[in-house]
């Protein structure tokens, strides 16, 4: 801002000779040009204000397998292979890749890339990130689990060897973010802090990636500020000068912030407010199906059920009890009343649009409370039993309302259910520790391939990362074998046949209870162009303010 100061009698300006008119004119012109340039710069400078119902739980890209956190951090850190505007695979930190044999993949790395601290990106950072992700405290192992070994060929070439042929490895790596070796080791962050145990380190609150945006300020639970990274290797498509993210858990407050102009983009839009926002002259709601399936997990592994009055055994081990819980759920009421039509009832826990989806099996068991009570009696529980249902309050669309509805439905069917609802900051560590009996989760496969869903959610938990999110402890050797065969099969028709056989096992055993595929709903100002990806990620590099 230009400030005019009057001259005082004792100031040097007051004692100067008056300049000639031509010099005054030249000076005025120069000032006018400078002011115009400043005005032009201000007109093209845009701060984007984002809001979400939850907050990233860490700035560490290897600490937590949670889609919102990885979406946010995907603007700071980058994968070898990413997704373009059309959600197709695209080169990022790797410029080319090929399978040189059934179990060997070679990646050529992008040269001239800098981390936000100015250090150069090389193969050493890729190898380090691989080793870091394999740490016991890392919650993102599934991205690199198929890799048996990773080798540095030269400064800009790495080779990955898989234990078995892995045709979808490039898809899987699209969610794996790379961290700088020197920065992490310098700051004692060589391994991720364990979110499940509530620990932190330097990388929990700080970041150093290669992405188009860098971390400027981090106040957990309050706000997180990003700024563009001027040294980014890619072609700039956005026109943002700053991004301010604010978590706003309360639905009404989040909507009010959008309507009043305090935020420019927020999600999710509460379903009851979609029409109100859509009718605004300055706002719009962007909607499309999401590649996420909501489901209820069940503890089928423990010998004694937690949060129950049944001692010495676990009723959920009996498939008749699991079927009773399934058939006691009135999915149409959830779809129409709670989700207001913005969800599609699901018969399997993989959504249409995901590779490996099997439409012929996407059929639910009928809602039948009488059949549920009969199944409970046959299983030896004519008077039902007590059950705890754990649920987040700020993670999914209407998550708490869904759980409240299910709680009432199960109770009416004879299973006295107690709802334990808490913020995701408390809920997720509890669920990951398996301190739950029944629980609500949503899943979209990291690779956009259903093999990932089977491998991560339904395979027997193992040290190699399989079953990392199988929080109910389900174990079926036949399903494990099919999942392995799906992973190495190259022929699409044979692969889909194996998928169908796997989903049939899941339908027969009912280890989890599918609910629905939810829709995306973003509220955004009409002068902002965004790309809404089906995995609910928000690539800031595509946002343009008009």
Secondary structure, DSSP 8 states (H G I E B T S, - for coil): --------TTSHHHHS----HHHHHHHHHHHHHHHHHHHHHHHT-EEEEEEESS--S-S-TTT---HHHHHHHTTTSB-SEEE-TTS-EEESSEEEEEEEETTEEEEEE-TT-B-TTS-B--HHHHHHHHHHHTSTT-S-GGGTTTEEEEEEEETTEEEEEESS--TTHHHHHTT--B--HHHHHHTT-SS---GGGT---HHHH----SSSEEEEEEETTTEEEEEE-TT-SS-----EEEEEEEE---HHHHHHHHHHTS-SEEE---GGGHHHHHTSSSEEEEEEEEEEEEEEEE--S-SS-SSSS--SS-GGGSHHHHHHHHHT--HHHIIIIISTT-EEE-SSSS-TTSBT--GGG-------HHHHHHHHHHTT-TT--EEEEEEESSSSTTHHHHHHHHHHHHHHTT-EEEEEEE-HHHHHHHHHTT--SEEEEEE--TTSBHHHHIIIIIS---TTSTTTT-TT----HHHHHHHHHHHH---HHHHHHHHHHHHHHHHHH-SEEEEEEEEEEEEEETTEE----TT----GGG-EE-
